[in-house]
Amino acid sequence: GPVAETFRVIQGAVTEEHVRSTQGVFQFELSGDGGGTWYIDLKTEGGSAGFGKPPVTADVVMSMSSADFVKMFAERLKPFMAFMSGNYSILSNMMLTLSLEKML
Protein backbone atom coordinates (compact mmCIF):
# COMPACT_ATOMS: atom_id res chain seq x y z
CA GLY A 1 0.00 0.00 0.00
CA PRO A 2 0.94 3.69 -0.02
CA VAL A 3 2.44 3.64 3.49
CA ALA A 4 4.71 0.65 2.76
CA GLU A 5 5.74 2.23 -0.55
CA THR A 6 6.55 5.53 1.20
CA PHE A 7 8.80 3.72 3.70
CA ARG A 8 10.48 1.80 0.85
CA VAL A 9 11.32 5.14 -0.79
CA ILE A 10 12.51 6.61 2.53
CA GLN A 11 14.76 3.59 3.15
CA GLY A 12 16.32 4.08 -0.28
CA ALA A 13 16.84 7.80 0.34
CA VAL A 14 18.54 7.56 3.76
CA THR A 15 22.21 8.53 3.56
CA GLU A 16 25.06 8.66 6.05
CA GLU A 17 24.83 12.47 5.77
CA HIS A 18 21.19 12.35 6.95
CA VAL A 19 22.26 10.16 9.88
CA ARG A 20 25.19 12.45 10.77
CA SER A 21 23.15 15.64 10.55
CA THR A 22 19.94 14.41 12.20
CA GLN A 23 20.93 11.93 14.95
CA GLY A 24 17.32 11.03 15.73
CA VAL A 25 14.93 8.10 15.65
CA PHE A 26 11.34 8.77 14.60
CA GLN A 27 8.47 6.42 15.42
CA PHE A 28 5.13 6.81 13.66
CA GLU A 29 1.88 5.48 15.11
CA LEU A 30 -0.36 5.46 12.06
CA SER A 31 -4.12 4.88 11.97
CA GLY A 32 -6.18 3.77 8.98
CA ASP A 33 -5.09 1.79 5.92
CA GLY A 34 -1.50 0.57 6.23
CA GLY A 35 -1.42 1.76 9.82
CA GLY A 36 0.54 0.41 12.72
CA THR A 37 3.96 1.26 14.10
CA TRP A 38 6.63 2.38 11.60
CA TYR A 39 10.01 4.04 12.10
CA ILE A 40 12.82 6.04 10.52
CA ASP A 41 16.20 5.55 12.24
CA LEU A 42 18.55 8.45 11.49
CA LYS A 43 20.81 7.72 14.46
CA THR A 44 22.20 4.19 14.00
CA GLU A 45 25.03 3.74 11.47
CA GLY A 46 23.63 3.43 7.96
CA GLY A 47 20.13 4.48 9.04
CA SER A 48 17.01 2.46 8.32
CA ALA A 49 13.25 2.68 7.97
CA GLY A 50 10.46 0.15 8.14
CA PHE A 51 7.54 -1.50 9.89
CA GLY A 52 7.54 -2.19 13.61
CA LYS A 53 9.36 -0.68 16.55
CA PRO A 54 12.68 1.05 15.82
CA PRO A 55 15.89 -0.87 16.66
CA VAL A 56 16.67 1.70 19.36
CA THR A 57 14.43 3.91 21.52
CA ALA A 58 12.62 6.59 19.51
CA ASP A 59 13.50 10.23 20.16
CA VAL A 60 10.26 11.40 18.54
CA VAL A 61 6.88 9.63 18.45
CA MET A 62 4.27 10.98 16.03
CA SER A 63 0.65 9.86 15.88
CA MET A 64 -1.34 10.59 12.73
CA SER A 65 -3.51 9.03 10.05
CA SER A 66 -1.86 6.97 7.33
CA ALA A 67 -3.36 9.32 4.73
CA ASP A 68 -1.74 12.39 6.34
CA PHE A 69 1.59 10.57 6.63
CA VAL A 70 1.61 9.78 2.90
CA LYS A 71 0.60 13.38 2.07
CA MET A 72 3.37 14.71 4.31
CA PHE A 73 6.07 12.68 2.59
CA ALA A 74 4.65 13.48 -0.86
CA GLU A 75 5.09 17.17 0.11
CA ARG A 76 1.36 17.84 -0.09
CA LEU A 77 1.20 18.50 3.66
CA LYS A 78 3.87 20.46 5.56
CA PRO A 79 4.66 18.69 8.86
CA PHE A 80 4.81 21.89 10.91
CA MET A 81 1.51 23.17 9.52
CA ALA A 82 -0.17 19.80 10.11
CA PHE A 83 1.02 19.84 13.71
CA MET A 84 -0.16 23.40 14.28
CA SER A 85 -3.60 22.56 12.85
CA GLY A 86 -3.90 19.53 15.15
CA ASN A 87 -3.67 16.86 12.43
CA TYR A 88 -1.14 14.91 14.46
CA SER A 89 0.55 14.83 17.82
CA ILE A 90 4.24 14.73 18.65
CA LEU A 91 5.75 13.41 21.85
CA SER A 92 9.24 14.81 22.43
CA ASN A 93 11.72 17.06 20.67
CA MET A 94 10.17 19.62 18.28
CA MET A 95 13.59 20.73 16.98
CA LEU A 96 14.44 17.15 15.99
CA THR A 97 11.07 16.93 14.25
CA LEU A 98 11.90 20.05 12.24
CA SER A 99 15.18 18.40 11.14
CA LEU A 100 13.11 15.56 9.65
CA GLU A 101 11.16 18.14 7.63
CA LYS A 102 14.46 19.39 6.15
CA MET A 103 15.28 15.86 4.99
CA LEU A 104 12.01 15.69 3.07
C-alpha positions, 0 to 999 in steps of 0.5 A, a space after each residue: 500500500 501507499 504507506 509501505 511504498 513511502 517507507 520503501 522510498 525513505 529507506 532508499 533515500 537515507 544517507 550517512 549524511 542524513 544520519 550524521 546531521 539528524 541523529 534522531 529516531 522517529 516512530 510513527 503510530 499510524 491509523 487507517 489503511 496501512 497503519 501500525 507502528 513504523 520508524 525512521 532511524 537516522 541515528 544508527 550507522 547506515 540508518 534504516 526505515 520500516 515496519 515495527 518498533 525502531 531498533 533503538 528507543 525513539 526520540 520522537 513519536 508521532 501519531 497521525 492518520 496513514 493518509 496524512 503521513 503519505 501526504 506529508 512525505 509526498 510534500 502535499 502537507 507540511 509537517 509543521 503546519 499539520 502539527 499546528 492545525 492539530 492533524 497529528 501529535 508529537 511526543 518529544 523534541 520539536 527541533 528534531 522533528 523540524 530536522 526531519 522536515 528538512 530531509 524531506 
